[in-house]
Every structure is written in C-alpha cells, then in structure tokens.
C-alpha cells in the first residue's frame, strides 16, 4: 500500500465527489458565458475535458474575428 492508495487503483468515494465539484466549477461559468457569444449552452459540457476548455476559451476570445467583426 504505497502512497496510501489501494491496489485496486480507484480513487474512492471522496475522489469522485471532488471531480464532480471541479467539473461543476468549470462548466457553470461556460454555461453562463457561451450564449453571450452565440454558442448553445450544451457546448459547455466540452469544457470538462481540459483541451476542450482551452478550445472554448479561444473560440470565445476570437469570436468577433470569426464573425467578420459583426456583433
């Protein structure tokens, strides 16, 4: 039992709760912000994946450039 982890490799019940809290802390701001950029709310679920969150941030940052300066 090295490092306090069991040999089963699982995180236990506490780890799942922490992951759900982290997912909520990431998804909720995207859920509120994306409609202001003309993107549907459900796309915020992509932000659970770290690379997905980075891509969404880029899309939000350069949205005016993609629309040709409109809006």
SULJOTA-V707137 format. One record per backbone hydrogen bond with DSSP energy under -1.0 kcal/mol. CO is the residue of the C=O (numbers start at 0). NH is the residue of the N-H. E is the energy in kcal/mol with one decimal. If there is no record, write none. Layout:
((CO NH E) (CO NH E))
//
This chain:
((1 4 -1.3) (5 8 -1.3) (11 15 -1.1) (12 16 -1.6) (13 17 -2.0) (14 18 -2.2) (15 19 -2.3) (16 20 -2.3) (17 21 -2.4) (18 22 -2.5) (19 23 -2.3) (20 24 -2.3) (21 25 -1.3) (22 26 -2.9) (23 27 -2.1) (25 29 -1.1) (26 30 -2.8) (27 31 -1.7) (28 32 -2.1) (29 33 -2.7) (32 35 -1.1) (33 36 -1.6) (33 38 -2.1) (34 37 -1.3) (39 42 -1.1) (40 43 -2.3) (41 44 -1.6) (42 45 -1.9) (43 46 -1.5) (44 47 -1.3) (45 48 -1.4) (48 52 -2.1) (49 53 -1.8) (50 54 -2.2) (51 55 -2.4) (52 56 -2.2) (53 57 -1.9) (54 58 -2.5) (55 59 -2.6) (56 60 -2.3) (57 61 -2.1) (61 65 -1.8) (62 66 -1.8) (63 68 -3.2))
//
